[in-house]
Amino acid sequence: MLYVIWGEDVPDSLSRRQAARPAHLARLEALQNEGRLLLAGPCPAIDSPDPGPAGFGGSLIVAEFASLEEARAWAEADPYVGAGVYARVTVKPFRKVFPA
């Protein structure tokens, strides 16, 4: 089943985010290589594709996992969690309707 993982950044997370980014991307690439990643990306803190020093407010991942528990465990092991980038992480089941 698909799951939405929403990580909400702590204030002023940009330097922590940049330091942990290579490890974070490696985990996403592994999901992609397994055919389990639907989409992933950050949410800029301002209305710009390149927010510069304003940084990001969070990240969204939609990926396939065997269970909600597996999705939560994967999310909690994210390098952004360990680096203190996220204030909180929410994981919910997701049912894709469009595009078909």
GIBELJO-V314130 format. One record per residue. N is the residue number from 0. RES is the residue in one small letter. PSI is psi in whole degrees, 0 to 359 (none if undefined). D_CENTER is the distance of its C-alpha to the mean C-alpha in Angstrom with 1 decimal. Layout:
BEGIN
n: [N,N]
res: [RES,RES]
psi: [PSI,PSI]
d_center: [D_CENTER,D_CENTER]
END
This chain:
BEGIN
n: [0,1,2,3,4,5,6,7,8,9,10,11,12,13,14,15,16,17,18,19,20,21,22,23,24,25,26,27,28,29,30,31,32,33,34,35,36,37,38,39,40,41,42,43,44,45,46,47,48,49,50,51,52,53,54,55,56,57,58,59,60,61,62,63,64,65,66,67,68,69,70,71,72,73,74,75,76,77,78,79,80,81,82,83,84,85,86,87,88,89,90,91,92,93,94,95,96,97,98,99]
res: [m,l,y,v,i,w,g,e,d,v,p,d,s,l,s,r,r,q,a,a,r,p,a,h,l,a,r,l,e,a,l,q,n,e,g,r,l,l,l,a,g,p,c,p,a,i,d,s,p,d,p,g,p,a,g,f,g,g,s,l,i,v,a,e,f,a,s,l,e,e,a,r,a,w,a,e,a,d,p,y,v,g,a,g,v,y,a,r,v,t,v,k,p,f,r,k,v,f,p,a]
psi: [155,149,142,130,118,116,122,123,150,161,146,48,355,313,322,318,314,321,322,353,315,317,322,313,325,320,321,320,323,316,318,315,333,358,23,354,121,313,158,145,166,161,110,144,342,169,73,139,337,93,356,222,346,333,212,153,347,186,148,132,134,118,163,133,162,334,166,321,318,319,317,317,318,315,318,338,2,138,332,328,311,329,357,23,318,134,324,155,130,135,127,148,150,135,111,131,313,150,152,none]
d_center: [17.0,13.8,11.2,8.8,6.0,6.0,5.8,9.0,10.3,13.8,16.5,17.2,14.0,14.5,16.6,14.4,11.4,13.8,15.2,12.2,10.8,13.0,12.2,8.3,9.4,12.1,10.2,8.5,12.1,13.5,11.9,13.1,16.5,16.8,16.5,13.8,10.9,11.7,9.3,6.2,6.5,7.1,9.7,12.9,14.9,17.9,19.0,18.7,16.7,17.5,17.4,19.1,19.6,18.2,14.7,11.6,11.2,7.5,4.3,4.5,4.5,8.2,9.8,13.2,14.2,17.8,17.3,15.5,16.4,14.9,11.5,11.8,13.1,10.5,7.8,10.6,11.3,8.2,10.1,8.5,10.0,13.1,13.5,13.4,10.8,9.6,12.6,11.3,8.8,10.0,10.2,12.7,14.6,14.6,17.7,17.6,20.9,20.7,21.0,23.2]
END
